[in-house]
Amino acid sequence: MLDWSSIRLEYDQILERLSDSASVSSKDRVDLQKRSALLRDLLDIHTDEERIAREEADFSALIEQGDELADLYREELVALKAQKTALEKKLEDKLYPADEHDNNSVFLEIRAGAGGLEAALFVADLFRMYSMYAVTRNWEVSIVDVSGTDIGGYKELFAYIKGKGVYGVLKFESGVHRVQRVPATEGAGRIHTSTVTVAVLPEIDEVEVNINPGDLRVDYYRSSGAGGQHVNTTDSAVRITHIPTGVVVTCQDERSQIKNKAKAMKMLQSRIYQAEKERLDAERSSNRKSQIGSGDRSEKIRTYNYPQNRISDHRIDVTLKKLDMVMNGDMQDLIDPLVENERLERRQNARIV
């Protein structure tokens, strides 16, 4: 049972602190604003719940009195019940909150794991799958940097996917993806198993990751173009190294050096944020594995079996016999169960208000 008096008191105290701008740092202000928004939402829900309770009591009393409009009041009670259910779901979402970055755009990183050139070809296939799915969601996809192979495909590919709610949907793609199929170069028709690792990093605001410019080494070089589409005649490609952590990011997506540097900085912020998040998660649970694992064949979140036209997600025990459709961007039947599974997990870890 929530203590609404305590919630109201805390909300009023936060508003008082925020009104004194001189005594609150910019970072504390952001935290206080987020907390006040949560408490305000909770109080609004509570106000609506109280209103519904009053109206339910009033209509029930009129029905018991045999009022001539009793049938109309019963219809009102049905409508109030629906409102009450919606409020309960809304309250649940606030108490069992989703990731605060679910609405953010993302940086998508796909790397070939075990399997050599066949794994590199599957990197390209996965990127095509995500790109086609992005079209159905009206998201924008751009390649930030790639490392290709002689026969096609990519050793690694970095992309930026811009849109509302991208991270909340694609974050479940992080992990090892295993593919079973006959490679185009296999003359005997034998099925090979390869792996690809995927990491989905939310785009992070500067205020969340403070990077000292003195900790950066910035190098410029001539771009070959994203995927080799064009060759720039100026040193527009950018490589940024964060010296304290050794994190390196590159960007050659844009023809403008300034734009490439800005996008590279965004990617760097996301990488550093994710590394710190994983460090904290590891402290809370020493047996938690890294987001993308080592790329070994034994580690996997999903298997793509081409001979059987089957795709299986091993985290939620879901198997679909429509691999061909999924690889063309029809991913919703995979994503929906993952979203619901996360919702169930959130209920087990309720926020203490």
Backbone hydrogen bonds, N-H to C=O, Kabsch-Sander energy under -0.5 kcal/mol:
donor,donor_aa,acceptor,acceptor_aa,energy
4,W,2,L,-1.2
7,I,3,D,-1.9
8,R,4,W,-2.5
9,L,5,S,-2.2
10,E,6,S,-2.6
11,Y,7,I,-2.3
12,D,8,R,-2.3
13,Q,9,L,-2.1
14,I,10,E,-2.3
15,L,11,Y,-2.2
16,E,12,D,-1.8
17,R,13,Q,-2.0
18,L,14,I,-2.7
19,S,15,L,-1.4
20,D,16,E,-0.5
20,D,17,R,-1.2
21,S,19,S,-1.0
23,S,20,D,-1.2
24,V,21,S,-0.9
29,R,25,S,-2.5
30,V,26,S,-1.8
31,D,27,K,-2.1
32,L,28,D,-2.8
33,Q,29,R,-2.6
34,K,30,V,-2.1
35,R,31,D,-2.3
36,S,32,L,-2.8
37,A,33,Q,-2.1
38,L,34,K,-1.9
39,L,35,R,-2.5
40,R,36,S,-2.7
41,D,37,A,-2.2
42,L,38,L,-2.3
43,L,39,L,-2.6
44,D,40,R,-2.3
45,I,41,D,-2.2
46,H,42,L,-2.5
47,T,43,L,-2.4
48,D,44,D,-2.1
49,E,45,I,-2.4
50,E,46,H,-2.3
51,R,47,T,-2.0
52,I,48,D,-2.5
53,A,49,E,-2.3
54,R,50,E,-2.1
55,E,51,R,-2.5
56,E,52,I,-2.8
57,A,53,A,-2.1
58,D,54,R,-2.4
59,F,55,E,-2.7
60,S,56,E,-2.4
61,A,57,A,-2.0
62,L,58,D,-2.0
63,I,59,F,-2.1
64,E,60,S,-2.2
65,Q,61,A,-1.5
66,G,63,I,-1.5
67,D,62,L,-2.1
70,A,67,D,-1.7
73,Y,69,L,-2.1
74,R,70,A,-2.2
75,E,71,D,-1.6
76,E,72,L,-1.8
77,L,73,Y,-2.2
78,V,74,R,-1.8
79,A,75,E,-2.0
80,L,76,E,-2.5
81,K,77,L,-2.1
82,A,78,V,-1.8
83,Q,79,A,-2.0
84,K,80,L,-2.5
85,T,81,K,-2.3
86,A,82,A,-2.0
87,L,83,Q,-2.2
88,E,84,K,-2.2
89,K,85,T,-1.9
90,K,86,A,-2.2
91,L,87,L,-2.8
92,E,88,E,-2.1
93,D,89,K,-2.1
94,K,90,K,-1.4
95,L,91,L,-2.4
96,Y,92,E,-2.7
102,D,99,D,-2.0
104,N,101,H,-2.2
106,V,161,I,-2.4
107,F,201,L,-2.8
108,L,106,V,-0.5
108,L,159,A,-2.8
109,E,107,F,-0.5
109,E,199,A,-2.8
110,I,157,L,-2.7
111,R,197,T,-2.7
112,A,155,K,-3.1
113,G,195,T,-2.7
114,A,295,G,-1.1
116,G,113,G,-0.7
118,E,115,G,-1.3
120,A,116,G,-1.7
121,L,117,L,-2.0
122,F,118,E,-1.6
123,V,119,A,-1.5
124,A,120,A,-1.3
125,D,121,L,-1.6
126,L,122,F,-2.7
127,F,123,V,-2.3
128,R,124,A,-2.1
129,M,125,D,-2.1
130,Y,126,L,-2.7
131,S,127,F,-2.5
132,M,128,R,-2.4
133,Y,129,M,-2.1
134,A,130,Y,-2.4
135,V,131,S,-1.4
136,T,132,M,-1.1
137,R,133,Y,-0.8
137,R,134,A,-0.7
138,N,135,V,-1.2
139,W,134,A,-2.6
140,E,162,K,-2.7
142,S,160,Y,-2.2
144,V,158,F,-3.2
145,D,158,F,-1.7
147,S,156,E,-2.3
149,T,153,G,-1.2
152,G,149,T,-1.0
154,Y,120,A,-2.3
155,K,147,S,-3.1
156,E,147,S,-1.1
157,L,110,I,-2.6
158,F,145,D,-3.1
159,A,108,L,-2.8
160,Y,142,S,-3.1
161,I,106,V,-2.6
162,K,140,E,-3.0
162,K,160,Y,-0.6
165,G,103,N,-1.5
166,V,163,G,-0.8
167,Y,104,N,-2.3
168,G,102,D,-2.5
169,V,165,G,-0.9
169,V,166,V,-0.9
170,L,166,V,-3.0
171,K,167,Y,-2.0
172,F,169,V,-0.6
173,E,170,L,-2.3
174,S,171,K,-1.3
175,G,198,V,-2.4
177,H,175,G,-0.5
177,H,196,V,-3.4
178,R,176,V,-0.5
178,R,302,R,-2.9
179,V,194,S,-2.7
180,Q,304,Y,-3.1
181,R,179,V,-0.5
181,R,192,H,-2.0
186,E,183,P,-1.8
187,G,185,T,-0.8
189,G,186,E,-0.5
192,H,181,R,-3.1
194,S,179,V,-2.4
195,T,114,A,-3.0
196,V,177,H,-2.3
197,T,111,R,-2.6
198,V,175,G,-2.7
199,A,109,E,-2.6
201,L,107,F,-2.8
201,L,199,A,-0.6
203,E,105,S,-3.0
208,E,205,D,-1.4
209,V,205,D,-0.8
209,V,206,E,-0.7
211,I,209,V,-0.8
212,N,210,N,-0.5
215,D,212,N,-2.7
216,L,213,P,-1.5
217,R,241,T,-2.1
219,D,217,R,-0.5
219,D,239,R,-3.1
221,Y,237,A,-2.0
223,S,234,T,-0.8
227,G,225,G,-0.5
228,G,225,G,-2.0
229,Q,226,A,-0.8
232,N,223,S,-1.8
236,S,234,T,-2.1
237,A,221,Y,-1.8
238,V,251,C,-2.4
239,R,219,D,-2.8
240,I,249,V,-2.8
241,T,217,R,-2.6
242,H,240,I,-0.5
242,H,247,V,-3.1
243,I,215,D,-2.6
243,I,241,T,-1.0
245,T,242,H,-0.6
246,G,242,H,-2.7
247,V,242,H,-0.7
249,V,240,I,-2.4
251,C,238,V,-2.3
252,Q,144,V,-2.4
260,N,256,S,-2.3
261,K,257,Q,-2.3
262,A,258,I,-2.1
263,K,259,K,-2.3
264,A,260,N,-2.4
265,M,261,K,-2.2
266,K,262,A,-1.7
267,M,263,K,-2.2
268,L,264,A,-2.5
269,Q,265,M,-2.4
270,S,266,K,-2.0
271,R,267,M,-2.6
272,I,268,L,-2.7
273,Y,269,Q,-2.4
274,Q,270,S,-2.5
275,A,271,R,-2.4
276,E,272,I,-2.2
277,K,273,Y,-2.4
278,E,274,Q,-2.6
279,R,275,A,-1.9
280,L,276,E,-2.3
281,D,277,K,-2.5
282,A,278,E,-2.3
283,E,279,R,-1.6
284,R,280,L,-1.7
285,S,281,D,-2.0
288,R,285,S,-2.0
299,E,296,D,-1.0
300,K,298,S,-0.5
301,I,176,V,-3.1
302,R,176,V,-1.2
303,T,312,S,-2.5
304,Y,178,R,-3.1
305,N,303,T,-0.7
305,N,310,R,-3.1
306,Y,180,Q,-2.4
306,Y,304,Y,-0.8
309,N,306,Y,-1.3
310,R,305,N,-2.5
311,I,320,L,-2.5
312,S,303,T,-2.3
313,D,318,V,-3.0
314,H,301,I,-2.1
314,H,312,S,-0.6
315,R,301,I,-0.7
317,D,313,D,-0.6
318,V,313,D,-1.8
320,L,311,I,-2.9
322,K,320,L,-0.7
323,L,309,N,-1.5
326,V,322,K,-2.3
327,M,323,L,-2.6
328,N,325,M,-0.8
329,G,326,V,-2.2
330,D,325,M,-2.2
331,M,329,G,-1.8
334,L,331,M,-1.8
335,I,331,M,-2.0
336,D,332,Q,-2.7
338,L,334,L,-0.9
339,V,335,I,-2.3
340,E,336,D,-2.2
341,N,337,P,-2.3
342,E,338,L,-2.0
343,R,339,V,-1.7
344,L,340,E,-2.1
345,E,341,N,-1.9
346,R,342,E,-2.1
347,R,343,R,-1.5
348,Q,344,L,-0.8
348,Q,345,E,-0.6
349,N,346,R,-1.5
351,R,95,L,-3.3
353,V,351,R,-0.8
